[in-house]
Amino acid sequence: MKKYYYFIVEGVHDSAALGRYLLERNIPLIRNIEQVDSYWQRLIPRSFPFNGDLLMRMPVPMFYENDDYAIAIQTAGGDSGITKAFDSLLNLEYEQLAGIAIFCDADTKTAKDCFDHLKQRLITEVDEEYHFIFKTAKFGEVTTENPAFGVYIFPNNEHEGTLENLLLEGGSIVYPDLMENAQAYVDSISTTYRKRWKISSEPKVLFGVMANALKPGKANQVSIQDNEWISAKTTESHSQSQLRNFLTSLLDE
């Protein structure tokens, strides 16, 4: 029997990264609307522009599916939209979901602090009808409730940082020469520009430089999808193995 999972992520880079993991498990991306499992149909907007806003990205999840799994990855549009993404559950027969997971960046907080803050936001902002999904959630664990639930804090459910730290771990393995050259360039950037950076900016800049060398003129998520940042060669690195183990716990529960 096919198992349904609903993932909530902050942005398109997170979605692309998870997609690479799913591809490693032979769960491919669905591109044709006619191939999307009927269970997800209510998540697909039927008119454009969405809510009359011509500039707003259509809030369509990325769908991955094989004979055993059907997974929707919903982009929340940033940290502030994560709890709002739970509203999409109103459009689903959520009792049929095998699992729900949230993925977000630790940024400058510890992963534990980020988890605690997010759980409190869920309790405060999400309709009480859904509290049974996450009320027993514990940091670093996947619940065994129905549906299963877990939160993964990039880069590794331990330290501060972002998805880019996880990706750069892979990059150091598969693109060491490119990383060395890109790091030298980033180190040479004037403080005139660096003064606008946040603490988490340098890994993002480094990743962007490397991604543009690999996919000139393309968006970073295209490089995540097409290059080997996450691949069989990289998933034994610390952060990537942590994410792989989390997904294994969730999907194989």
SVG drawing of the C-alpha trace seen along z (x, -y; Angstrom):
<svg xmlns="http://www.w3.org/2000/svg" viewBox="-10 -50 52 52">
<polyline fill="none" stroke="black" stroke-width="0.4" points="0.0,0.0 1.4,-3.4 2.5,-5.7 1.8,-9.5 4.1,-12.1 3.8,-15.9 7.1,-17.9 7.2,-21.6 10.4,-23.5 11.4,-27.1 12.5,-27.6 13.2,-26.2 16.8,-25.2 15.5,-23.0 13.0,-21.4 15.7,-20.7 18.0,-19.2 15.4,-16.8 14.5,-15.9 18.1,-14.7 17.8,-12.5 14.5,-11.1 16.1,-10.4 18.8,-8.5 16.0,-6.3 14.6,-5.9 11.6,-8.2 11.5,-10.4 10.1,-13.9 6.7,-14.0 6.5,-16.7 3.2,-16.0 0.0,-17.0 -1.8,-13.9 0.8,-11.7 0.2,-13.3 -1.5,-10.9 -5.2,-11.9 -4.6,-12.2 -2.8,-15.5 -5.2,-17.1 -6.6,-19.6 -3.1,-21.1 -2.9,-22.2 -4.3,-25.7 -6.7,-25.7 -6.4,-29.3 -3.7,-31.9 -2.7,-34.3 -3.0,-32.9 -5.1,-35.3 -4.8,-37.8 -1.1,-38.5 0.8,-38.3 4.2,-38.2 3.4,-35.5 4.8,-32.1 2.1,-29.5 2.1,-27.6 2.3,-24.2 4.3,-21.5 7.0,-19.4 5.7,-15.9 7.8,-12.7 6.4,-9.3 7.1,-5.6 5.1,-2.4 5.6,-2.7 5.7,-6.4 3.9,-9.6 5.6,-12.7 4.6,-16.4 7.2,-19.0 5.5,-22.3 7.7,-25.5 6.6,-27.9 8.3,-31.0 10.6,-31.5 10.6,-30.7 7.6,-32.9 5.4,-30.8 6.1,-27.4 3.2,-27.3 0.9,-28.7 1.8,-25.8 -0.1,-23.6 -3.2,-25.2 -2.8,-23.0 -3.7,-20.0 -7.3,-21.3 -7.3,-20.4 -6.2,-16.8 -7.6,-13.7 -4.8,-14.0 -5.7,-10.8 -4.2,-9.0 -0.8,-10.6 1.9,-8.3 4.1,-11.2 4.7,-15.0 8.1,-16.7 9.4,-20.2 12.8,-21.3 14.3,-24.6 17.7,-26.4 19.2,-26.8 20.8,-30.0 22.5,-31.5 20.6,-29.4 21.5,-25.9 19.3,-23.3 17.7,-22.5 16.7,-26.2 15.4,-26.3 13.3,-23.2 11.9,-24.5 11.0,-27.9 9.3,-26.2 7.3,-23.8 6.0,-26.7 5.0,-28.5 3.1,-25.5 1.3,-25.3 0.4,-29.0 -0.4,-29.5 -1.7,-26.2 -5.3,-25.2 -5.8,-23.0 -7.3,-20.3 -3.7,-19.5 -1.9,-19.6 -2.0,-15.8 0.4,-15.7 3.3,-17.5 2.4,-17.7 4.6,-14.6 7.4,-15.7 10.9,-15.6 14.1,-17.2 16.1,-14.9 13.4,-12.2 10.6,-11.0 7.4,-10.3 5.7,-6.9 2.2,-8.5 -0.1,-8.3 1.0,-10.3 4.6,-10.2 6.2,-13.6 9.7,-15.1 11.6,-18.3 15.0,-18.5 17.1,-21.6 19.8,-22.2 22.6,-21.7 22.8,-18.6 20.2,-18.8 23.1,-19.8 24.9,-23.0 24.0,-26.5 24.1,-27.1 22.0,-26.5 21.4,-24.1 24.4,-25.6 26.7,-24.2 25.3,-20.7 25.8,-21.2 29.3,-22.5 30.2,-19.4 29.3,-17.5 31.1,-20.1 34.4,-19.6 34.3,-15.9 33.2,-16.1 34.5,-19.6 37.6,-20.2 39.6,-22.2 36.6,-24.4 35.9,-25.0 39.5,-26.0 39.4,-28.5 36.0,-29.8 37.0,-30.2 40.0,-32.2 37.7,-34.5 35.3,-34.9 38.1,-35.7 39.2,-38.5 35.9,-40.2 36.2,-43.7 34.7,-44.6 32.8,-47.3 30.5,-44.4 31.0,-42.1 29.6,-44.7 26.1,-43.8 26.6,-40.1 25.0,-38.2 26.8,-35.5 25.3,-32.9 26.1,-34.8 29.6,-33.5 28.5,-29.9 25.7,-31.1 28.1,-33.3 30.6,-30.4 27.9,-28.0 26.6,-30.6 30.0,-31.1 30.5,-27.4 27.0,-26.8 27.4,-29.5 30.6,-27.9 28.8,-24.6 25.6,-26.0 26.5,-29.5 23.5,-31.8 21.2,-29.3 19.5,-29.5 21.2,-27.7 18.4,-25.2 19.2,-24.0 22.7,-23.2 21.4,-21.3 19.1,-19.3 21.7,-18.6 25.1,-18.5 26.6,-16.2 26.3,-18.2 24.1,-15.4 25.0,-12.1 26.2,-8.6 29.7,-10.1 28.7,-12.6 26.0,-11.1 28.5,-9.7 29.6,-13.2 28.4,-14.2 25.6,-16.6 24.4,-14.6 24.4,-11.3 22.4,-12.9 19.7,-14.0 19.7,-10.7 19.2,-8.9 16.4,-11.3 14.6,-10.6 15.2,-6.8 13.6,-7.0 10.6,-8.9 10.0,-7.0 10.7,-3.5 8.8,-3.9"/>
</svg>
